[in-house]
Amino acid sequence: MPQPQVAMVAGEASGDLLAGLVLDGLRARWPGLQSSGIGGPQMAQRGFKAHWPSERLAVHGYSIEVFKRVAGLLRIRKQLRERLLQERPGVFIGVDAPDFNLGLEAALKAQGIPTVHFVCPSIWAWRADRVEKIRRAADHVLCIFPFEPELLAQHGIAATYVGHPLANVIPLQPDRAAARAKLGLAPDARVVAILPGSRKSEVEYLALRFFQAAARMQKAYPAMQFVVPAVPTLRARIEALAAEAGLAGRIQIVAGQSHTVLAACDATLIASGTATLEAALFKRPMVIAYNMHWLSWKLMQRKQLQPWVGLPNILCGEFVVPELLQDQATPQALSDAMLQWFDAMDREPAKITALQDRFLALHHTLQRDTSTLATDAIEKILAR
């Protein structure tokens, strides 16, 4: 097969990471592969040419925030669609960002360009109405959770389980000591990772209450240390919010390095999203929180099909870690839930061990040769 031309769109940091791992497999099979579209730094390291950066697609919530930016997003999508219809790539791969990608995929598929969607939209959690959109948009879906292909097959959608790429990136037994040494943390310190999200709007809705919770925790454990992996463009705002909570100079803010921070910590206070799965793969106790515009929250509640929002709880099928959402996510409630984990570390270590064992089993379930499996599926699409 000649060296293919691949178009891709990945939204946000998590999509950029997933797309970068797929590009590893594609480039291993086709060293001369050309790839372009919308992406971030992970993709750029693999030779990807970004016409727009992936952060342009980052939005928060389901209504007000999206409406404010919808004109710009539609303009980008229209320009990219016209470009791809002229260039006629061998395949288009939409990585996550379903609100942006499914419509683009449907338009390209209708014009004879093969389409693959990587990461099945969460039709099993909410947005079941997307099933028909997926059928119109994607020739094939690459699934990161094992139960998804059978669910999609019930709706006549071809799919392949490729495992979760993060399960191969994150070691089964993280090296806490090495991570702490890298961050300059004492081996025996009590360390909390604070992850308020990678989007600007998430930081605005969550960071202050996370830092206020940290201030409460520090009163209970004065020697407790807090580390925040910050997206570089949001670092100044995060520092300002930490100062507003009275934590100026009392927490460590690092540029990126979220995996190092999760490996180093004892527990994490974390925004709902892909990062919660990363925390589970690092076998760390956590408190999951989320907060958004009230109207977005009402709309999401109406669409929710399961009692869980956090990925660790969804995949385990029960509340293995606490979720504090919207009005429940007060600084005091967040602090109390986090301190319960530290109390368990002192008084009920078996509870921590049981959680770690649960997360280890999950890790094994998700660990597959994702790059190769994804490339195999994409090659079949290219060969049509």
Protein Blocks (a to p, Z undefined) as FASTA:
>chain_A
ZZdddddddehjklmmmmmmmmmmmmmmmmmbccedjddfklmmnopacfbdfklmpcgd
jklmmmmmmmmmmmmmmmmmmmmmmnopabdcdeejlllmmmmmmmmmmnopacddehia
ffklgoklmmmmmmmmpmbdcdfbfklmmmmmmnopacddebjfklmmpcfbdcfklmmm
mnopafkbccddddebjbfklmmmmmmmmmmmmmmmmmmmmmbccdddddfklmmmmmmm
mmmnopgoiaccdeejllmmmmmpmbdcddedjklmmmmmnopacdddddddfklmmmmm
mmpmbfbfblklmmnopafbccdehjlmgfklmmmmmmmmmmmmmmmmmlmmmmmmmmmm
mmmmmpccfklmmmmmmmmmmmZZ
